Amino acid sequence: MVITVLAWLALIALRAGWRFAIPAVWLFNLVGLGDLLLNLGHGVRLQVASQLGAAWFGPAFIVPGMLVIHVLVFVFLVRSKAGAV
């Protein structure tokens, strides 16, 4: 839930052009990726894959997409910072 609030805050800040928009995106992306990796690690350690049933779709397709999106956001943030210097 915290990640969702951070994501909305970053989105609103970007759209409104607030001065803390880019730091808000950094915060959202760092916390979001950390949370995603932590939960993925817990799921692997606890071997929950066999208990998912029909919910296997989430870890199989949605989680890799979320990882790609976080990496792409980091790429855009680093490139924009390098272009500003």
QUIGI-V266898 format. One record per backbone hydrogen bond with DSSP energy under -1.0 kcal/mol. NH is the residue of the N-H (numbers start at 0). CO is the residue of the C=O. E is the energy in kcal/mol with one decimal. If there is no record, write none. Layout:
NH:CO:E ; NH:CO:E
//
This chain:
4:0:-2.0 ; 5:1:-2.5 ; 6:2:-2.6 ; 7:3:-2.4 ; 8:4:-2.5 ; 9:5:-2.6 ; 10:6:-2.5 ; 11:7:-2.8 ; 12:8:-2.5 ; 13:9:-2.4 ; 14:10:-2.4 ; 15:11:-2.3 ; 16:12:-1.0 ; 17:12:-1.9 ; 20:17:-1.5 ; 23:19:-1.8 ; 24:20:-2.0 ; 25:21:-2.4 ; 26:22:-2.6 ; 27:23:-2.7 ; 28:24:-2.8 ; 29:25:-2.8 ; 30:26:-2.6 ; 31:27:-2.7 ; 32:28:-2.4 ; 33:29:-2.2 ; 34:30:-2.5 ; 35:31:-2.5 ; 36:32:-2.7 ; 37:33:-2.4 ; 38:34:-2.5 ; 39:35:-2.3 ; 40:36:-2.5 ; 41:37:-2.3 ; 42:38:-2.3 ; 43:39:-2.1 ; 44:40:-2.7 ; 45:41:-2.5 ; 47:42:-1.9 ; 50:47:-1.5 ; 51:48:-1.1 ; 54:51:-2.1 ; 55:52:-1.1 ; 57:54:-1.2 ; 59:55:-2.0 ; 60:56:-2.4 ; 61:57:-1.2 ; 62:57:-2.1 ; 64:60:-1.1 ; 65:61:-2.3 ; 66:62:-2.3 ; 67:63:-2.2 ; 68:64:-2.3 ; 69:65:-2.3 ; 70:66:-2.2 ; 71:67:-2.5 ; 72:68:-2.4 ; 73:69:-2.1 ; 74:70:-2.3 ; 75:71:-2.5 ; 76:72:-2.5 ; 77:73:-2.6 ; 78:74:-2.6 ; 79:75:-2.4 ; 80:76:-1.8 ; 81:77:-2.4 ; 82:78:-2.2 ; 83:79:-1.2
//
